[in-house]
Amino acid sequence: MFSAAHAAAHTAHAAAHTAHTAAHTTHAATHTTHATTLHATTHATHAAAHAALATHATAACIDDLA
């Protein structure tokens, strides 16, 4: 029959596994957040580049017509 100390060791071991799993979950969530933020920032930068290009092209056309 297991002693109380043996049972407590199993409980502590299980708690360590739970904490380890939670750490992996948190780490994965951080990667997801980072990827989502990076993706959104890339889209915003791309859109800004298009806007700048359109403004530049419009100014060039006006200069050509002048």
PDBQT receptor file of N, H, CA, C and O in Angstrom, charges set to zero:
ATOM      1  N   MET A   1       0.841  -1.189   0.000  1.00  0.00    +0.000 N 
ATOM      2  CA  MET A   1       0.000   0.000   0.000  1.00  0.00    +0.000 C 
ATOM      3  C   MET A   1       0.889   1.256   0.000  1.00  0.00    +0.000 C 
ATOM      4  O   MET A   1       1.919   1.304   0.673  1.00  0.00    +0.000 OA
ATOM      5  N   PHE A   2       0.464   2.269  -0.771  1.00  0.00    +0.000 N 
ATOM      6  H   PHE A   2      -0.372   2.230  -1.318  1.00  0.00    +0.000 HD
ATOM      7  CA  PHE A   2       1.251   3.504  -0.855  1.00  0.00    +0.000 C 
ATOM      8  C   PHE A   2       1.205   4.265   0.455  1.00  0.00    +0.000 C 
ATOM      9  O   PHE A   2       0.190   4.268   1.151  1.00  0.00    +0.000 OA
ATOM     10  N   SER A   3       2.298   4.899   0.778  1.00  0.00    +0.000 N 
ATOM     11  H   SER A   3       3.122   4.895   0.212  1.00  0.00    +0.000 HD
ATOM     12  CA  SER A   3       2.328   5.756   1.953  1.00  0.00    +0.000 C 
ATOM     13  C   SER A   3       1.756   7.124   1.586  1.00  0.00    +0.000 C 
ATOM     14  O   SER A   3       1.593   7.443   0.408  1.00  0.00    +0.000 OA
ATOM     15  N   ALA A   4       1.459   7.914   2.590  1.00  0.00    +0.000 N 
ATOM     16  H   ALA A   4       1.592   7.655   3.547  1.00  0.00    +0.000 HD
ATOM     17  CA  ALA A   4       0.951   9.268   2.357  1.00  0.00    +0.000 C 
ATOM     18  C   ALA A   4       2.001  10.096   1.620  1.00  0.00    +0.000 C 
ATOM     19  O   ALA A   4       1.665  10.911   0.762  1.00  0.00    +0.000 OA
ATOM     20  N   ALA A   5       3.273   9.882   1.959  1.00  0.00    +0.000 N 
ATOM     21  H   ALA A   5       3.546   9.220   2.656  1.00  0.00    +0.000 HD
ATOM     22  CA  ALA A   5       4.347  10.635   1.289  1.00  0.00    +0.000 C 
ATOM     23  C   ALA A   5       4.421  10.278  -0.190  1.00  0.00    +0.000 C 
ATOM     24  O   ALA A   5       4.642  11.142  -1.038  1.00  0.00    +0.000 OA
ATOM     25  N   HIS A   6       4.232   8.985  -0.492  1.00  0.00    +0.000 N 
ATOM     26  H   HIS A   6       4.052   8.283   0.197  1.00  0.00    +0.000 HD
ATOM     27  CA  HIS A   6       4.257   8.531  -1.880  1.00  0.00    +0.000 C 
ATOM     28  C   HIS A   6       3.094   9.172  -2.646  1.00  0.00    +0.000 C 
ATOM     29  O   HIS A   6       3.267   9.656  -3.765  1.00  0.00    +0.000 OA
ATOM     30  N   ALA A   7       1.932   9.167  -2.041  1.00  0.00    +0.000 N 
ATOM     31  H   ALA A   7       1.791   8.774  -1.132  1.00  0.00    +0.000 HD
ATOM     32  CA  ALA A   7       0.756   9.770  -2.675  1.00  0.00    +0.000 C 
ATOM     33  C   ALA A   7       0.971  11.268  -2.890  1.00  0.00    +0.000 C 
ATOM     34  O   ALA A   7       0.593  11.809  -3.929  1.00  0.00    +0.000 OA
ATOM     35  N   ALA A   8       1.575  11.930  -1.914  1.00  0.00    +0.000 N 
ATOM     36  H   ALA A   8       1.882  11.490  -1.071  1.00  0.00    +0.000 HD
ATOM     37  CA  ALA A   8       1.837  13.368  -2.043  1.00  0.00    +0.000 C 
ATOM     38  C   ALA A   8       2.828  13.642  -3.177  1.00  0.00    +0.000 C 
ATOM     39  O   ALA A   8       2.710  14.640  -3.889  1.00  0.00    +0.000 OA
ATOM     40  N   ALA A   9       3.804  12.745  -3.335  1.00  0.00    +0.000 N 
ATOM     41  H   ALA A   9       3.899  11.935  -2.756  1.00  0.00    +0.000 HD
ATOM     42  CA  ALA A   9       4.772  12.904  -4.419  1.00  0.00    +0.000 C 
ATOM     43  C   ALA A   9       4.088  12.797  -5.771  1.00  0.00    +0.000 C 
ATOM     44  O   ALA A   9       4.401  13.550  -6.693  1.00  0.00    +0.000 OA
ATOM     45  N   HIS A  10       3.139  11.847  -5.891  1.00  0.00    +0.000 N 
ATOM     46  H   HIS A  10       2.885  11.235  -5.142  1.00  0.00    +0.000 HD
ATOM     47  CA  HIS A  10       2.380  11.727  -7.147  1.00  0.00    +0.000 C 
ATOM     48  C   HIS A  10       1.566  12.989  -7.400  1.00  0.00    +0.000 C 
ATOM     49  O   HIS A  10       1.503  13.474  -8.530  1.00  0.00    +0.000 OA
ATOM     50  N   THR A  11       0.957  13.512  -6.375  1.00  0.00    +0.000 N 
ATOM     51  H   THR A  11       1.009  13.119  -5.457  1.00  0.00    +0.000 HD
ATOM     52  CA  THR A  11       0.153  14.737  -6.520  1.00  0.00    +0.000 C 
ATOM     53  C   THR A  11       1.029  15.905  -6.972  1.00  0.00    +0.000 C 
ATOM     54  O   THR A  11       0.646  16.674  -7.853  1.00  0.00    +0.000 OA
ATOM     55  N   ALA A  12       2.203  16.028  -6.361  1.00  0.00    +0.000 N 
ATOM     56  H   ALA A  12       2.514  15.403  -5.645  1.00  0.00    +0.000 HD
ATOM     57  CA  ALA A  12       3.122  17.105  -6.734  1.00  0.00    +0.000 C 
ATOM     58  C   ALA A  12       3.603  16.936  -8.173  1.00  0.00    +0.000 C 
ATOM     59  O   ALA A  12       3.729  17.909  -8.917  1.00  0.00    +0.000 OA
ATOM     60  N   HIS A  13       3.868  15.690  -8.551  1.00  0.00    +0.000 N 
ATOM     61  H   HIS A  13       3.766  14.900  -7.947  1.00  0.00    +0.000 HD
ATOM     62  CA  HIS A  13       4.320  15.401  -9.910  1.00  0.00    +0.000 C 
ATOM     63  C   HIS A  13       3.223  15.781 -10.914  1.00  0.00    +0.000 C 
ATOM     64  O   HIS A  13       3.502  16.398 -11.942  1.00  0.00    +0.000 OA
ATOM     65  N   ALA A  14       1.992  15.412 -10.608  1.00  0.00    +0.000 N 
ATOM     66  H   ALA A  14       1.766  14.911  -9.772  1.00  0.00    +0.000 HD
ATOM     67  CA  ALA A  14       0.875  15.757 -11.491  1.00  0.00    +0.000 C 
ATOM     68  C   ALA A  14       0.713  17.272 -11.591  1.00  0.00    +0.000 C 
ATOM     69  O   ALA A  14       0.441  17.802 -12.669  1.00  0.00    +0.000 OA
ATOM     70  N   ALA A  15       0.882  17.969 -10.463  1.00  0.00    +0.000 N 
ATOM     71  H   ALA A  15       1.103  17.539  -9.588  1.00  0.00    +0.000 HD
ATOM     72  CA  ALA A  15       0.766  19.431 -10.481  1.00  0.00    +0.000 C 
ATOM     73  C   ALA A  15       1.864  20.047 -11.344  1.00  0.00    +0.000 C 
ATOM     74  O   ALA A  15       1.636  21.039 -12.037  1.00  0.00    +0.000 OA
ATOM     75  N   ALA A  16       3.043  19.458 -11.297  1.00  0.00    +0.000 N 
ATOM     76  H   ALA A  16       3.228  18.652 -10.735  1.00  0.00    +0.000 HD
ATOM     77  CA  ALA A  16       4.142  19.962 -12.131  1.00  0.00    +0.000 C 
ATOM     78  C   ALA A  16       3.824  19.783 -13.608  1.00  0.00    +0.000 C 
ATOM     79  O   ALA A  16       4.112  20.663 -14.419  1.00  0.00    +0.000 OA
ATOM     80  N   HIS A  17       3.229  18.644 -13.959  1.00  0.00    +0.000 N 
ATOM     81  H   HIS A  17       2.995  17.929 -13.300  1.00  0.00    +0.000 HD
ATOM     82  CA  HIS A  17       2.824  18.429 -15.356  1.00  0.00    +0.000 C 
ATOM     83  C   HIS A  17       1.780  19.457 -15.779  1.00  0.00    +0.000 C 
ATOM     84  O   HIS A  17       1.845  19.993 -16.884  1.00  0.00    +0.000 OA
ATOM     85  N   THR A  18       0.829  19.728 -14.908  1.00  0.00    +0.000 N 
ATOM     86  H   THR A  18       0.776  19.292 -14.010  1.00  0.00    +0.000 HD
ATOM     87  CA  THR A  18      -0.218  20.710 -15.211  1.00  0.00    +0.000 C 
ATOM     88  C   THR A  18       0.393  22.082 -15.448  1.00  0.00    +0.000 C 
ATOM     89  O   THR A  18       0.023  22.772 -16.398  1.00  0.00    +0.000 OA
ATOM     90  N   ALA A  19       1.329  22.483 -14.586  1.00  0.00    +0.000 N 
ATOM     91  H   ALA A  19       1.628  21.922 -13.814  1.00  0.00    +0.000 HD
ATOM     92  CA  ALA A  19       1.987  23.784 -14.737  1.00  0.00    +0.000 C 
ATOM     93  C   ALA A  19       2.793  23.834 -16.034  1.00  0.00    +0.000 C 
ATOM     94  O   ALA A  19       2.812  24.852 -16.727  1.00  0.00    +0.000 OA
ATOM     95  N   HIS A  20       3.451  22.736 -16.348  1.00  0.00    +0.000 N 
ATOM     96  H   HIS A  20       3.436  21.910 -15.786  1.00  0.00    +0.000 HD
ATOM     97  CA  HIS A  20       4.259  22.654 -17.572  1.00  0.00    +0.000 C 
ATOM     98  C   HIS A  20       3.353  22.805 -18.801  1.00  0.00    +0.000 C 
ATOM     99  O   HIS A  20       3.672  23.542 -19.733  1.00  0.00    +0.000 OA
ATOM    100  N   THR A  21       2.235  22.105 -18.786  1.00  0.00    +0.000 N 
ATOM    101  H   THR A  21       1.975  21.506 -18.028  1.00  0.00    +0.000 HD
ATOM    102  CA  THR A  21       1.282  22.191 -19.896  1.00  0.00    +0.000 C 
ATOM    103  C   THR A  21       0.744  23.612 -20.030  1.00  0.00    +0.000 C 
ATOM    104  O   THR A  21       0.611  24.127 -21.141  1.00  0.00    +0.000 OA
ATOM    105  N   ALA A  22       0.435  24.244 -18.898  1.00  0.00    +0.000 N 
ATOM    106  H   ALA A  22       0.544  23.825 -17.997  1.00  0.00    +0.000 HD
ATOM    107  CA  ALA A  22      -0.062  25.621 -18.932  1.00  0.00    +0.000 C 
ATOM    108  C   ALA A  22       0.984  26.558 -19.522  1.00  0.00    +0.000 C 
ATOM    109  O   ALA A  22       0.651  27.484 -20.261  1.00  0.00    +0.000 OA
ATOM    110  N   ALA A  23       2.245  26.315 -19.195  1.00  0.00    +0.000 N 
ATOM    111  H   ALA A  23       2.516  25.562 -18.594  1.00  0.00    +0.000 HD
ATOM    112  CA  ALA A  23       3.317  27.147 -19.745  1.00  0.00    +0.000 C 
ATOM    113  C   ALA A  23       3.394  26.996 -21.261  1.00  0.00    +0.000 C 
ATOM    114  O   ALA A  23       3.600  27.979 -21.974  1.00  0.00    +0.000 OA
ATOM    115  N   HIS A  24       3.228  25.764 -21.757  1.00  0.00    +0.000 N 
ATOM    116  H   HIS A  24       3.061  24.966 -21.178  1.00  0.00    +0.000 HD
ATOM    117  CA  HIS A  24       3.218  25.548 -23.210  1.00  0.00    +0.000 C 
ATOM    118  C   HIS A  24       2.047  26.282 -23.851  1.00  0.00    +0.000 C 
ATOM    119  O   HIS A  24       2.196  26.894 -24.909  1.00  0.00    +0.000 OA
ATOM    120  N   THR A  25       0.896  26.220 -23.218  1.00  0.00    +0.000 N 
ATOM    121  H   THR A  25       0.775  25.723 -22.359  1.00  0.00    +0.000 HD
ATOM    122  CA  THR A  25      -0.294  26.888 -23.753  1.00  0.00    +0.000 C 
ATOM    123  C   THR A  25      -0.075  28.396 -23.815  1.00  0.00    +0.000 C 
ATOM    124  O   THR A  25      -0.403  29.032 -24.817  1.00  0.00    +0.000 OA
ATOM    125  N   THR A  26       0.473  28.965 -22.757  1.00  0.00    +0.000 N 
ATOM    126  H   THR A  26       0.739  28.449 -21.943  1.00  0.00    +0.000 HD
ATOM    127  CA  THR A  26       0.764  30.404 -22.729  1.00  0.00    +0.000 C 
ATOM    128  C   THR A  26       1.775  30.775 -23.797  1.00  0.00    +0.000 C 
ATOM    129  O   THR A  26       1.624  31.787 -24.481  1.00  0.00    +0.000 OA
ATOM    130  N   HIS A  27       2.803  29.957 -23.937  1.00  0.00    +0.000 N 
ATOM    131  H   HIS A  27       2.925  29.135 -23.380  1.00  0.00    +0.000 HD
ATOM    132  CA  HIS A  27       3.840  30.200 -24.949  1.00  0.00    +0.000 C 
ATOM    133  C   HIS A  27       3.221  30.173 -26.354  1.00  0.00    +0.000 C 
ATOM    134  O   HIS A  27       3.511  31.031 -27.187  1.00  0.00    +0.000 OA
ATOM    135  N   ALA A  28       2.374  29.186 -26.599  1.00  0.00    +0.000 N 
ATOM    136  H   ALA A  28       2.138  28.489 -25.922  1.00  0.00    +0.000 HD
ATOM    137  CA  ALA A  28       1.721  29.085 -27.907  1.00  0.00    +0.000 C 
ATOM    138  C   ALA A  28       0.836  30.303 -28.160  1.00  0.00    +0.000 C 
ATOM    139  O   ALA A  28       0.802  30.828 -29.273  1.00  0.00    +0.000 OA
ATOM    140  N   ALA A  29       0.119  30.750 -27.129  1.00  0.00    +0.000 N 
ATOM    141  H   ALA A  29       0.147  30.323 -26.225  1.00  0.00    +0.000 HD
ATOM    142  CA  ALA A  29      -0.742  31.928 -27.282  1.00  0.00    +0.000 C 
ATOM    143  C   ALA A  29       0.086  33.165 -27.618  1.00  0.00    +0.000 C 
ATOM    144  O   ALA A  29      -0.344  34.018 -28.396  1.00  0.00    +0.000 OA
ATOM    145  N   THR A  30       1.270  33.254 -27.030  1.00  0.00    +0.000 N 
ATOM    146  H   THR A  30       1.619  32.561 -26.399  1.00  0.00    +0.000 HD
ATOM    147  CA  THR A  30       2.164  34.381 -27.324  1.00  0.00    +0.000 C 
ATOM    148  C   THR A  30       2.575  34.353 -28.793  1.00  0.00    +0.000 C 
ATOM    149  O   THR A  30       2.614  35.394 -29.449  1.00  0.00    +0.000 OA
ATOM    150  N   HIS A  31       2.882  33.163 -29.308  1.00  0.00    +0.000 N 
ATOM    151  H   HIS A  31       2.850  32.317 -28.775  1.00  0.00    +0.000 HD
ATOM    152  CA  HIS A  31       3.229  33.041 -30.729  1.00  0.00    +0.000 C 
ATOM    153  C   HIS A  31       2.057  33.462 -31.600  1.00  0.00    +0.000 C 
ATOM    154  O   HIS A  31       2.237  34.163 -32.596  1.00  0.00    +0.000 OA
ATOM    155  N   THR A  32       0.858  33.036 -31.228  1.00  0.00    +0.000 N 
ATOM    156  H   THR A  32       0.711  32.467 -30.419  1.00  0.00    +0.000 HD
ATOM    157  CA  THR A  32      -0.335  33.380 -32.015  1.00  0.00    +0.000 C 
ATOM    158  C   THR A  32      -0.557  34.889 -32.023  1.00  0.00    +0.000 C 
ATOM    159  O   THR A  32      -0.826  35.477 -33.071  1.00  0.00    +0.000 OA
ATOM    160  N   THR A  33      -0.444  35.510 -30.854  1.00  0.00    +0.000 N 
ATOM    161  H   THR A  33      -0.226  35.032 -30.003  1.00  0.00    +0.000 HD
ATOM    162  CA  THR A  33      -0.623  36.963 -30.755  1.00  0.00    +0.000 C 
ATOM    163  C   THR A  33       0.422  37.687 -31.592  1.00  0.00    +0.000 C 
ATOM    164  O   THR A  33       0.108  38.631 -32.316  1.00  0.00    +0.000 OA
ATOM    165  N   HIS A  34       1.664  37.235 -31.486  1.00  0.00    +0.000 N 
ATOM    166  H   HIS A  34       1.919  36.468 -30.898  1.00  0.00    +0.000 HD
ATOM    167  CA  HIS A  34       2.758  37.859 -32.239  1.00  0.00    +0.000 C 
ATOM    168  C   HIS A  34       2.508  37.729 -33.738  1.00  0.00    +0.000 C 
ATOM    169  O   HIS A  34       2.660  38.695 -34.486  1.00  0.00    +0.000 OA
ATOM    170  N   ALA A  35       2.126  36.540 -34.169  1.00  0.00    +0.000 N 
ATOM    171  H   ALA A  35       2.003  35.755 -33.561  1.00  0.00    +0.000 HD
ATOM    172  CA  ALA A  35       1.886  36.306 -35.596  1.00  0.00    +0.000 C 
ATOM    173  C   ALA A  35       0.724  37.157 -36.097  1.00  0.00    +0.000 C 
ATOM    174  O   ALA A  35       0.793  37.723 -37.188  1.00  0.00    +0.000 OA
ATOM    175  N   THR A  36      -0.342  37.251 -35.305  1.00  0.00    +0.000 N 
ATOM    176  H   THR A  36      -0.398  36.792 -34.419  1.00  0.00    +0.000 HD
ATOM    177  CA  THR A  36      -1.509  38.040 -35.706  1.00  0.00    +0.000 C 
ATOM    178  C   THR A  36      -1.148  39.517 -35.805  1.00  0.00    +0.000 C 
ATOM    179  O   THR A  36      -1.537  40.201 -36.752  1.00  0.00    +0.000 OA
ATOM    180  N   THR A  37      -0.401  39.997 -34.815  1.00  0.00    +0.000 N 
ATOM    181  H   THR A  37      -0.086  39.441 -34.046  1.00  0.00    +0.000 HD
ATOM    182  CA  THR A  37       0.016  41.409 -34.814  1.00  0.00    +0.000 C 
ATOM    183  C   THR A  37       0.932  41.698 -35.996  1.00  0.00    +0.000 C 
ATOM    184  O   THR A  37       0.774  42.708 -36.681  1.00  0.00    +0.000 OA
ATOM    185  N   LEU A  38       1.887  40.805 -36.228  1.00  0.00    +0.000 N 
ATOM    186  H   LEU A  38       2.015  39.985 -35.671  1.00  0.00    +0.000 HD
ATOM    187  CA  LEU A  38       2.823  40.980 -37.347  1.00  0.00    +0.000 C 
ATOM    188  C   LEU A  38       2.068  40.985 -38.671  1.00  0.00    +0.000 C 
ATOM    189  O   LEU A  38       2.341  41.804 -39.548  1.00  0.00    +0.000 OA
ATOM    190  N   HIS A  39       1.114  40.060 -38.806  1.00  0.00    +0.000 N 
ATOM    191  H   HIS A  39       0.892  39.394 -38.093  1.00  0.00    +0.000 HD
ATOM    192  CA  HIS A  39       0.329  39.956 -40.037  1.00  0.00    +0.000 C 
ATOM    193  C   HIS A  39      -0.465  41.243 -40.265  1.00  0.00    +0.000 C 
ATOM    194  O   HIS A  39      -0.474  41.782 -41.372  1.00  0.00    +0.000 OA
ATOM    195  N   ALA A  40      -1.126  41.731 -39.224  1.00  0.00    +0.000 N 
ATOM    196  H   ALA A  40      -1.118  41.294 -38.324  1.00  0.00    +0.000 HD
ATOM    197  CA  ALA A  40      -1.926  42.951 -39.342  1.00  0.00    +0.000 C 
ATOM    198  C   ALA A  40      -1.040  44.151 -39.658  1.00  0.00    +0.000 C 
ATOM    199  O   ALA A  40      -1.406  45.004 -40.466  1.00  0.00    +0.000 OA
ATOM    200  N   THR A  41       0.127  44.214 -39.019  1.00  0.00    +0.000 N 
ATOM    201  H   THR A  41       0.425  43.520 -38.362  1.00  0.00    +0.000 HD
ATOM    202  CA  THR A  41       1.057  45.314 -39.274  1.00  0.00    +0.000 C 
ATOM    203  C   THR A  41       1.553  45.280 -40.709  1.00  0.00    +0.000 C 
ATOM    204  O   THR A  41       1.686  46.320 -41.354  1.00  0.00    +0.000 OA
ATOM    205  N   THR A  42       1.823  44.086 -41.204  1.00  0.00    +0.000 N 
ATOM    206  H   THR A  42       1.715  43.241 -40.680  1.00  0.00    +0.000 HD
ATOM    207  CA  THR A  42       2.284  43.942 -42.592  1.00  0.00    +0.000 C 
ATOM    208  C   THR A  42       1.210  44.431 -43.558  1.00  0.00    +0.000 C 
ATOM    209  O   THR A  42       1.516  45.126 -44.527  1.00  0.00    +0.000 OA
ATOM    210  N   HIS A  43      -0.045  44.073 -43.299  1.00  0.00    +0.000 N 
ATOM    211  H   HIS A  43      -0.294  43.508 -42.512  1.00  0.00    +0.000 HD
ATOM    212  CA  HIS A  43      -1.133  44.538 -44.161  1.00  0.00    +0.000 C 
ATOM    213  C   HIS A  43      -1.263  46.056 -44.105  1.00  0.00    +0.000 C 
ATOM    214  O   HIS A  43      -1.459  46.704 -45.133  1.00  0.00    +0.000 OA
ATOM    215  N   ALA A  44      -1.155  46.624 -42.900  1.00  0.00    +0.000 N 
ATOM    216  H   ALA A  44      -0.997  46.097 -42.065  1.00  0.00    +0.000 HD
ATOM    217  CA  ALA A  44      -1.278  48.074 -42.755  1.00  0.00    +0.000 C 
ATOM    218  C   ALA A  44      -0.148  48.785 -43.490  1.00  0.00    +0.000 C 
ATOM    219  O   ALA A  44      -0.365  49.807 -44.140  1.00  0.00    +0.000 OA
ATOM    220  N   THR A  45       1.052  48.240 -43.382  1.00  0.00    +0.000 N 
ATOM    221  H   THR A  45       1.228  47.410 -42.854  1.00  0.00    +0.000 HD
ATOM    222  CA  THR A  45       2.206  48.838 -44.068  1.00  0.00    +0.000 C 
ATOM    223  C   THR A  45       2.034  48.757 -45.581  1.00  0.00    +0.000 C 
ATOM    224  O   THR A  45       2.339  49.706 -46.303  1.00  0.00    +0.000 OA
ATOM    225  N   HIS A  46       1.545  47.615 -46.050  1.00  0.00    +0.000 N 
ATOM    226  H   HIS A  46       1.298  46.844 -45.463  1.00  0.00    +0.000 HD
ATOM    227  CA  HIS A  46       1.314  47.421 -47.484  1.00  0.00    +0.000 C 
ATOM    228  C   HIS A  46       0.271  48.431 -47.989  1.00  0.00    +0.000 C 
ATOM    229  O   HIS A  46       0.445  49.049 -49.039  1.00  0.00    +0.000 OA
ATOM    230  N   ALA A  47      -0.815  48.584 -47.218  1.00  0.00    +0.000 N 
ATOM    231  H   ALA A  47      -0.956  48.081 -46.365  1.00  0.00    +0.000 HD
ATOM    232  CA  ALA A  47      -1.861  49.529 -47.615  1.00  0.00    +0.000 C 
ATOM    233  C   ALA A  47      -1.318  50.959 -47.637  1.00  0.00    +0.000 C 
ATOM    234  O   ALA A  47      -1.642  51.741 -48.532  1.00  0.00    +0.000 OA
ATOM    235  N   ALA A  48      -0.494  51.290 -46.649  1.00  0.00    +0.000 N 
ATOM    236  H   ALA A  48      -0.231  50.655 -45.922  1.00  0.00    +0.000 HD
ATOM    237  CA  ALA A  48       0.093  52.635 -46.604  1.00  0.00    +0.000 C 
ATOM    238  C   ALA A  48       1.008  52.863 -47.805  1.00  0.00    +0.000 C 
ATOM    239  O   ALA A  48       1.053  53.961 -48.360  1.00  0.00    +0.000 OA
ATOM    240  N   ALA A  49       1.728  51.831 -48.198  1.00  0.00    +0.000 N 
ATOM    241  H   ALA A  49       1.691  50.939 -47.748  1.00  0.00    +0.000 HD
ATOM    242  CA  ALA A  49       2.609  51.950 -49.361  1.00  0.00    +0.000 C 
ATOM    243  C   ALA A  49       1.793  52.208 -50.629  1.00  0.00    +0.000 C 
ATOM    244  O   ALA A  49       2.182  53.021 -51.468  1.00  0.00    +0.000 OA
ATOM    245  N   HIS A  50       0.657  51.511 -50.764  1.00  0.00    +0.000 N 
ATOM    246  H   HIS A  50       0.341  50.851 -50.083  1.00  0.00    +0.000 HD
ATOM    247  CA  HIS A  50      -0.213  51.746 -51.916  1.00  0.00    +0.000 C 
ATOM    248  C   HIS A  50      -0.742  53.175 -51.909  1.00  0.00    +0.000 C 
ATOM    249  O   HIS A  50      -0.789  53.825 -52.953  1.00  0.00    +0.000 OA
ATOM    250  N   ALA A  51      -1.138  53.663 -50.746  1.00  0.00    +0.000 N 
ATOM    251  H   ALA A  51      -1.100  53.135 -49.898  1.00  0.00    +0.000 HD
ATOM    252  CA  ALA A  51      -1.661  55.025 -50.646  1.00  0.00    +0.000 C 
ATOM    253  C   ALA A  51      -0.582  56.041 -51.034  1.00  0.00    +0.000 C 
ATOM    254  O   ALA A  51      -0.850  57.008 -51.747  1.00  0.00    +0.000 OA
ATOM    255  N   ALA A  52       0.639  55.805 -50.552  1.00  0.00    +0.000 N 
ATOM    256  H   ALA A  52       0.857  55.019 -49.973  1.00  0.00    +0.000 HD
ATOM    257  CA  ALA A  52       1.737  56.715 -50.879  1.00  0.00    +0.000 C 
ATOM    258  C   ALA A  52       2.038  56.684 -52.374  1.00  0.00    +0.000 C 
ATOM    259  O   ALA A  52       2.294  57.720 -52.987  1.00  0.00    +0.000 OA
ATOM    260  N   LEU A  53       2.004  55.497 -52.948  1.00  0.00    +0.000 N 
ATOM    261  H   LEU A  53       1.796  54.655 -52.450  1.00  0.00    +0.000 HD
ATOM    262  CA  LEU A  53       2.268  55.354 -54.382  1.00  0.00    +0.000 C 
ATOM    263  C   LEU A  53       1.188  56.065 -55.196  1.00  0.00    +0.000 C 
ATOM    264  O   LEU A  53       1.488  56.727 -56.190  1.00  0.00    +0.000 OA
ATOM    265  N   ALA A  54      -0.067  55.925 -54.771  1.00  0.00    +0.000 N 
ATOM    266  H   ALA A  54      -0.310  55.387 -53.964  1.00  0.00    +0.000 HD
ATOM    267  CA  ALA A  54      -1.173  56.580 -55.477  1.00  0.00    +0.000 C 
ATOM    268  C   ALA A  54      -1.032  58.098 -55.409  1.00  0.00    +0.000 C 
ATOM    269  O   ALA A  54      -1.258  58.796 -56.398  1.00  0.00    +0.000 OA
ATOM    270  N   THR A  55      -0.658  58.599 -54.240  1.00  0.00    +0.000 N 
ATOM    271  H   THR A  55      -0.475  58.032 -53.437  1.00  0.00    +0.000 HD
ATOM    272  CA  THR A  55      -0.464  60.046 -54.075  1.00  0.00    +0.000 C 
ATOM    273  C   THR A  55       0.676  60.526 -54.956  1.00  0.00    +0.000 C 
ATOM    274  O   THR A  55       0.571  61.562 -55.613  1.00  0.00    +0.000 OA
ATOM    275  N   HIS A  56       1.760  59.774 -54.968  1.00  0.00    +0.000 N 
ATOM    276  H   HIS A  56       1.845  58.932 -54.435  1.00  0.00    +0.000 HD
ATOM    277  CA  HIS A  56       2.933  60.128 -55.781  1.00  0.00    +0.000 C 
ATOM    278  C   HIS A  56       2.567  60.118 -57.266  1.00  0.00    +0.000 C 
ATOM    279  O   HIS A  56       2.926  61.030 -58.010  1.00  0.00    +0.000 OA
ATOM    280  N   ALA A  57       1.850  59.078 -57.685  1.00  0.00    +0.000 N 
ATOM    281  H   ALA A  57       1.558  58.337 -57.081  1.00  0.00    +0.000 HD
ATOM    282  CA  ALA A  57       1.471  58.963 -59.097  1.00  0.00    +0.000 C 
ATOM    283  C   ALA A  57       0.541  60.101 -59.492  1.00  0.00    +0.000 C 
ATOM    284  O   ALA A  57       0.664  60.651 -60.586  1.00  0.00    +0.000 OA
ATOM    285  N   THR A  58      -0.392  60.460 -58.605  1.00  0.00    +0.000 N 
ATOM    286  H   THR A  58      -0.491  60.014 -57.716  1.00  0.00    +0.000 HD
ATOM    287  CA  THR A  58      -1.318  61.566 -58.903  1.00  0.00    +0.000 C 
ATOM    288  C   THR A  58      -0.552  62.872 -59.051  1.00  0.00    +0.000 C 
ATOM    289  O   THR A  58      -0.809  63.650 -59.970  1.00  0.00    +0.000 OA
ATOM    290  N   ALA A  59       0.393  63.110 -58.139  1.00  0.00    +0.000 N 
ATOM    291  H   ALA A  59       0.602  62.478 -57.392  1.00  0.00    +0.000 HD
ATOM    292  CA  ALA A  59       1.199  64.336 -58.212  1.00  0.00    +0.000 C 
ATOM    293  C   ALA A  59       2.010  64.362 -59.504  1.00  0.00    +0.000 C 
ATOM    294  O   ALA A  59       2.139  65.414 -60.131  1.00  0.00    +0.000 OA
ATOM    295  N   ALA A  60       2.558  63.218 -59.909  1.00  0.00    +0.000 N 
ATOM    296  H   ALA A  60       2.454  62.363 -59.400  1.00  0.00    +0.000 HD
ATOM    297  CA  ALA A  60       3.354  63.142 -61.142  1.00  0.00    +0.000 C 
ATOM    298  C   ALA A  60       2.492  63.439 -62.356  1.00  0.00    +0.000 C 
ATOM    299  O   ALA A  60       2.925  64.130 -63.278  1.00  0.00    +0.000 OA
ATOM    300  N   CYS A  61       1.258  62.913 -62.356  1.00  0.00    +0.000 N 
ATOM    301  H   CYS A  61       0.907  62.352 -61.606  1.00  0.00    +0.000 HD
ATOM    302  CA  CYS A  61       0.346  63.156 -63.478  1.00  0.00    +0.000 C 
ATOM    303  C   CYS A  61       0.004  64.633 -63.575  1.00  0.00    +0.000 C 
ATOM    304  O   CYS A  61      -0.027  65.197 -64.668  1.00  0.00    +0.000 OA
ATOM    305  N   ILE A  62      -0.254  65.261 -62.431  1.00  0.00    +0.000 N 
ATOM    306  H   ILE A  62      -0.229  64.802 -61.542  1.00  0.00    +0.000 HD
ATOM    307  CA  ILE A  62      -0.588  66.691 -62.428  1.00  0.00    +0.000 C 
ATOM    308  C   ILE A  62       0.598  67.500 -62.959  1.00  0.00    +0.000 C 
ATOM    309  O   ILE A  62       0.425  68.452 -63.719  1.00  0.00    +0.000 OA
ATOM    310  N   ASP A  63       1.812  67.100 -62.541  1.00  0.00    +0.000 N 
ATOM    311  H   ASP A  63       1.953  66.326 -61.923  1.00  0.00    +0.000 HD
ATOM    312  CA  ASP A  63       3.012  67.792 -63.039  1.00  0.00    +0.000 C 
ATOM    313  C   ASP A  63       3.140  67.640 -64.553  1.00  0.00    +0.000 C 
ATOM    314  O   ASP A  63       3.494  68.587 -65.256  1.00  0.00    +0.000 OA
ATOM    315  N   ASP A  64       2.848  66.437 -65.042  1.00  0.00    +0.000 N 
ATOM    316  H   ASP A  64       2.561  65.668 -64.472  1.00  0.00    +0.000 HD
ATOM    317  CA  ASP A  64       2.958  66.187 -66.490  1.00  0.00    +0.000 C 
ATOM    318  C   ASP A  64       1.944  67.010 -67.269  1.00  0.00    +0.000 C 
ATOM    319  O   ASP A  64       2.223  67.460 -68.381  1.00  0.00    +0.000 OA
ATOM    320  N   LEU A  65       0.759  67.208 -66.680  1.00  0.00    +0.000 N 
ATOM    321  H   LEU A  65       0.532  66.842 -65.778  1.00  0.00    +0.000 HD
ATOM    322  CA  LEU A  65      -0.291  67.955 -67.375  1.00  0.00    +0.000 C 
ATOM    323  C   LEU A  65      -0.052  69.463 -67.330  1.00  0.00    +0.000 C 
ATOM    324  O   LEU A  65      -0.567  70.215 -68.158  1.00  0.00    +0.000 OA
ATOM    325  N   ALA A  66       0.727  69.879 -66.362  1.00  0.00    +0.000 N 
ATOM    326  H   ALA A  66       1.145  69.268 -65.690  1.00  0.00    +0.000 HD
ATOM    327  CA  ALA A  66       0.915  71.332 -66.158  1.00  0.00    +0.000 C 
ATOM    328  C   ALA A  66       1.739  71.979 -67.259  1.00  0.00    +0.000 C 
ATOM    329  O   ALA A  66       1.979  73.186 -67.222  1.00  0.00    +0.000 OA
TER     330      ALA A  66
